[in-house]
């Protein structure tokens, strides 16, 4: 049972603008998946890249995702696949936190959990020291 202050549907609707922005700015194909009542998963395609080619850095409110592959040592007769450097910024919606990041078969999965207070918490007011 979900004890959060918001329903998943309310939170997911709040992600619609986030997803629309991502569609315009992210260069690689991606999926958005609802898993359970409080989990959102983004899948990004990095076909041809190894896990060691990816780098993810967390900054306040965003994840920086970059991928680069060194294929200069390969003597191509014909090169139809591009492994050029990819770099994107993934904004994290306010009420979500990153739970888990996995990579398998060219798909990067970033799992977000809803991060809402589940109970009312009384806050103490302290005396300010002079």
Buried (B, 14 or more C-beta within 10 A) or exposed (E): EEEBBBEBEEBBEBBEEBBEEBEEEBEEEBEBEEEEEBBBBBBBBBEEBEEEBBEBEEEEEEBEBBBBBEEEEEEEEEEEEEBEEBEBBBEBBEBBEBBEBEBEEEBBBBBBBBBBEEEEEEEEEEEEEE
